[in-house]
């Protein structure tokens, strides 16, 4: 069970990390959103005039941090489950804030929101497993 949880966690972190690095990188290089078909119209209710700042935040908070958390998982860092939980919270927070700012729900919001919730649950389950292991020893 522990191995299955770790594999699922790794897949979700990789999915989120690669997607956020790709999307954030495109928004940094093309702040008008044209490279990934984002309409500038979506920014009308936000404090942003282009996608540069959201792209930087996406790249770092979801892209690089997911890869960092993946590394802690693969290296079996003793607190990797806490990083997984935190990454799930960051991803869900990112999605909620994005929906509130752009005032639109897109299908990717549902997918990535589910990934974030899954990471929260997986981090919690893996924390519970490590706590059980400590008490058995």
N, C-alpha and C positions, 0 to 999 in steps of 0.2 A: 504494500500500500504506500509506504514511504517513497519508494522509487517512482511509482505512478504519479504521485503528487508532485514530485520534483520535476518529472518530465513535462507534465501539463503546465506547471509554473514556468519552466524554461521556454516552452513553445509560446505561451502568452506574452512573456517578457520580450522575446525575440520579435514577435508580431508587432507589439506596440513600439518597441525600440526602432525597428527598421522603418516602420510607417512614419513615425515621428521625425526621424532623421531625414527621410526622403521629403516629407511634407514641409518640415521646418526649413530644411536646406533650400528647397524650391522657393519658399516665401522670402527667405533672406536674399537669394539671388534675383528673384523677380517679385518685388514687393507689391506689384499690382495684382498678383494672384493669377496672372494669365497662364503660367506654366502648368498649373493644376486646375484650371477652369474654375477659379473662385471669383465670384462677381464682386466688384468694388461696392456694389449696392448693399451687400451684407454688412458693411461697416458703418452704415448711416446712423445707427443707434449706439455706436461705440465711441470711445474717445480716440480712436485711431483713424488716421487719414489713409493709411495703407497697411499692408500685412507684415511689415518689417518687424515690429516689436512682438506681435503674436508669433511670428515665425521663429524669432530668437528664443522666446519662452518655450514654445513647442519643442524646438531642437534640444534645448538643455533639460527642461523639466520632465519631458516624456521620452525623448530620444536617448540622450547620453545617460540620464539617470537609469533608464531601463537596462541599458547595457552594463552599467555599474552593478545594478542589482543582480543581473544575470551572472556576472563574474563572481559575486559573493556566493551565489547559489552553487555554481560549478566548483568553486574552491571550497565549498562546504564551511564557509565562515560560520562561527558558532551563533551569530545573530542574524543570519540571512533571512529568516522568517520575518523579522521586524522590518527589514528593508523591503521585502515583498509586500507586506501589509501597507507600509508607507507609500510605495509606488502605486498600489491600488487606490489609496486615498487621493494621491496627487492626480491620477488619471480621472477618477470620478469628479473631483473638484474642477479639473480643467473642462470637462464636458458640461457640467452644470453651469459654470461661469460663461462658457461659450454660448450655450443656449440662451441664457439670460441676456447676454450682450447683443447677440445677433437677432434675437427674437424669432428664430426659425429652428425647426427640428429637421434634421437631415438623417437619412438612414444610417450613416456612419456614427451618429451620436448614439444610437441604440446598440450598435455592435461594440463600439469602444466603451460605452457605459457598462455593458455586460462583461467585457474583459476586465475593467476596473473592479467591478463587484466580485468577479471570480478571483482576482488577485488578492482582494481583501480576505475572502473566505479561505483561499489556499494558504495565505500567510498565517491566518488564525489557526487553521488545522495543523499546520506544521509546527506552530508554537506549542499547541496542545500536545503534539507527539513528543516534542523535545522535553516538555515539562514532565510527562509520564516517564520518559527514559531517565531523567534525573532522580525521580523518586524511587525508581526500581533499583538503582545502584546503591 
